[in-house]
Amino acid sequence: SQDLKDPDNLLPSRVLKGKQGYCVGIAAIYLALAEGVNFPIFAVATPSHVFLRFDDGIARINIETLQGGANVPDEQYIREHKIPEKSIRGGVFMRNLTADGFLAQVHNNLGVIYSERKEFDKAAGEYEQALDLDPRLPAACYNHGNDLLRQGAFRRAARPFSKSLRLYPTDVWALNNRGLAYVKLGKQEKARRDFEAARRIDPRFEP
């Protein structure tokens, strides 16, 4: 399933019951099974996706759960998701996640569910827990910034967008949305710089 708004596709008990989930929900099942048999399987994050990796210190085999377990090479993820080298070197993306790092992904996705329901306080709590578990999770900063933007808290919104961009500097959506916050704050030059930076990264980016 590609439906990120439905907790049935995220939480392990519900994924098992419904026999479907999106990338984080499916990964949770595999990770629990792997831990039970002491098998070296890890979750790995890209900017908008989680896949699995077998890594015993000798062999590294990526496992793409949305493609029947296909071994997709790192280079393909990096190319398709346009992941900057800085973010890889900084351990933001493409590293083997710890248990806390994976749970941070779960909390971030729970935050998205609450955000869609406009339960912004609950969403903020989930994003905060995600960042407590993994301070290198730009999605939690970005999502929190979006919620603040939707609520008209433009000055507060700019801060999490900036934190997200320090971790993931080529995120055109974070640049665009921080630019929108700057427009609302009357900071036209800062907004222009963000919009132009987004277009340099991706000339086809329209918003």
C-alpha positions as CSV (number, residue, x, y, z in Angstrom):
1,S,0.0,0.0,0.0
2,Q,1.1,3.6,-0.7
3,D,-1.4,5.1,1.8
4,L,0.7,6.9,4.4
5,K,-2.4,8.2,6.1
6,D,-3.7,4.9,7.4
7,P,-2.2,3.5,10.6
8,D,-3.2,0.0,9.4
9,N,-0.3,0.2,7.0
10,L,2.2,1.2,9.6
11,L,1.7,-0.6,13.0
12,P,2.9,-4.2,13.0
13,S,-0.2,-5.8,14.4
14,R,-2.4,-4.2,11.9
15,V,0.0,-4.9,9.0
16,L,-0.1,-8.5,9.9
17,K,-3.8,-8.5,10.2
18,G,-4.4,-6.8,6.9
19,K,-1.4,-8.4,5.1
20,Q,-0.4,-5.1,3.6
21,G,1.6,-2.0,4.6
22,Y,3.9,0.6,3.2
23,C,7.7,0.5,3.5
24,V,8.1,1.3,7.2
25,G,5.2,-1.0,8.2
26,I,6.6,-3.9,6.2
27,A,10.1,-3.3,7.4
28,A,9.0,-3.6,11.0
29,I,7.8,-7.1,10.4
30,Y,11.0,-8.2,8.8
31,L,13.1,-6.6,11.5
32,A,11.2,-8.3,14.3
33,L,11.6,-11.7,12.6
34,A,15.3,-11.1,11.9
35,E,15.9,-10.1,15.5
36,G,14.1,-13.3,16.7
37,V,16.6,-15.5,14.7
38,N,19.6,-13.3,15.3
39,F,19.9,-12.5,11.6
40,P,21.8,-9.3,10.6
41,I,19.0,-7.3,8.9
42,F,18.9,-3.5,9.2
43,A,16.5,-0.7,8.1
44,V,18.1,1.9,5.8
45,A,16.5,5.3,5.1
46,T,16.5,7.5,1.9
47,P,14.7,10.9,2.0
48,S,11.3,9.4,1.4
49,H,11.7,5.6,1.7
50,V,12.9,2.8,4.0
51,F,14.4,-0.5,2.7
52,L,16.2,-3.3,4.4
53,R,19.8,-4.5,4.2
54,F,21.5,-7.7,5.1
55,D,24.9,-6.8,6.5
56,D,27.1,-9.3,8.4
57,G,30.3,-7.3,8.1
58,I,31.3,-9.2,5.0
59,A,28.4,-9.1,2.6
60,R,25.9,-6.3,2.1
61,I,22.7,-7.1,0.3
62,N,19.9,-4.6,-0.1
63,I,16.4,-5.9,0.2
64,E,13.6,-3.9,-1.5
65,T,10.4,-5.1,0.1
66,L,8.2,-3.2,-2.4
67,Q,9.9,-5.1,-5.3
68,G,9.6,-8.6,-4.0
69,G,12.9,-8.5,-2.1
70,A,15.0,-7.3,-5.1
71,N,18.6,-6.4,-4.4
72,V,18.6,-2.7,-5.5
73,P,22.2,-1.2,-5.3
74,D,22.9,1.8,-3.2
75,E,23.8,3.8,-6.3
76,Q,20.3,3.4,-7.7
77,Y,18.7,4.8,-4.5
78,I,21.2,7.6,-4.4
79,R,20.5,8.5,-8.0
80,E,16.7,8.1,-7.9
81,H,16.3,10.1,-4.7
82,K,19.0,12.6,-5.6
83,I,20.7,12.1,-2.2
84,P,23.6,14.6,-1.7
85,E,27.0,13.2,-0.8
86,K,27.1,15.5,2.3
87,S,24.0,13.8,3.7
88,I,25.5,10.4,3.1
89,R,28.8,11.3,4.8
90,G,26.9,12.8,7.7
91,G,25.0,9.5,8.2
92,V,21.6,11.1,7.5
93,F,20.8,8.7,4.7
94,M,21.9,5.2,3.5
95,R,23.3,4.0,6.9
96,N,22.2,1.0,8.8
97,L,19.7,2.3,11.3
98,T,19.8,1.3,15.0
99,A,16.6,0.2,16.6
100,D,16.2,3.7,17.9
101,G,16.8,5.1,14.4
102,F,14.0,2.8,13.0
103,L,11.6,3.7,15.8
104,A,12.2,7.4,14.9
105,Q,10.9,6.6,11.4
106,V,7.8,5.0,13.0
107,H,7.2,8.1,15.2
108,N,7.7,10.4,12.2
109,N,5.1,8.4,10.2
110,L,2.7,8.5,13.2
111,G,3.2,12.3,13.2
112,V,2.2,12.4,9.5
113,I,-1.1,10.5,10.3
114,Y,-1.9,13.0,13.1
115,S,-1.0,15.9,10.8
116,E,-3.4,14.7,8.2
117,R,-6.1,14.7,10.9
118,K,-5.1,18.2,11.9
119,E,-4.2,17.0,15.4
120,F,-1.2,19.2,15.3
121,D,-0.3,18.9,19.0
122,K,-0.2,15.1,18.8
123,A,1.8,15.3,15.6
124,A,4.3,17.6,17.2
125,G,4.8,15.2,20.0
126,E,5.5,12.4,17.6
127,Y,8.0,14.5,15.7
128,E,9.7,15.5,18.9
129,Q,10.0,11.8,19.9
130,A,11.4,11.0,16.5
131,L,14.1,13.6,16.9
132,D,14.9,12.5,20.4
133,L,15.5,9.0,19.0
134,D,17.4,10.2,15.9
135,P,18.4,13.8,15.7
136,R,19.5,13.2,12.1
137,L,16.0,12.7,10.8
138,P,15.2,15.7,8.4
139,A,11.7,14.4,7.6
140,A,10.6,15.0,11.2
141,C,11.8,18.6,11.0
142,Y,10.3,19.2,7.6
143,N,6.9,17.7,8.6
144,H,6.8,19.8,11.8
145,G,7.6,22.9,9.8
146,N,4.8,22.1,7.4
147,D,2.3,21.9,10.3
148,L,3.5,25.2,11.7
149,L,3.2,26.7,8.2
150,R,-0.4,25.4,7.9
151,Q,-1.2,27.0,11.3
152,G,0.2,30.4,10.3
153,A,3.1,30.2,12.7
154,F,5.5,31.4,10.0
155,R,8.4,32.5,12.2
156,R,8.4,29.2,14.1
157,A,8.0,27.3,10.8
158,A,11.2,28.7,9.3
159,R,13.3,27.1,12.1
160,P,12.5,23.4,11.5
161,F,12.8,23.9,7.8
162,S,16.3,25.3,8.3
163,K,17.3,22.4,10.5
164,S,16.0,20.0,7.9
165,L,18.0,21.7,5.2
166,R,21.2,21.5,7.3
167,L,20.7,17.7,7.2
168,Y,19.4,17.5,3.7
169,P,20.5,20.6,1.8
170,T,19.0,19.6,-1.6
171,D,15.4,19.2,-0.4
172,V,13.5,21.4,-2.9
173,W,10.3,21.2,-0.9
174,A,12.0,22.4,2.3
175,L,13.5,25.3,0.4
176,N,10.2,26.1,-1.2
177,N,8.2,26.0,2.0
178,R,10.8,27.9,4.0
179,G,10.6,30.5,1.2
180,L,6.8,30.6,1.7
181,A,7.3,31.3,5.4
182,Y,9.8,34.1,4.6
183,V,7.3,35.7,2.1
184,K,4.7,35.8,4.9
185,L,7.3,37.3,7.2
186,G,8.1,40.0,4.6
187,K,11.6,38.7,4.1
188,Q,11.4,38.8,0.3
189,E,15.2,38.4,-0.4
190,K,15.5,35.4,1.8
191,A,12.4,33.9,0.1
192,R,13.9,34.6,-3.4
193,R,17.1,32.9,-2.5
194,D,15.3,29.8,-1.4
195,F,13.1,29.7,-4.4
196,E,16.0,30.2,-6.8
197,A,18.0,27.5,-4.9
198,A,15.2,25.0,-5.4
199,R,15.1,25.8,-9.1
200,R,18.8,25.3,-9.5
201,I,18.6,21.9,-7.8
202,D,15.7,20.9,-10.0
203,P,14.8,23.1,-12.9
204,R,11.6,21.3,-13.4
205,F,10.4,22.1,-9.9
206,E,7.2,24.1,-10.3
207,P,5.7,25.2,-6.9
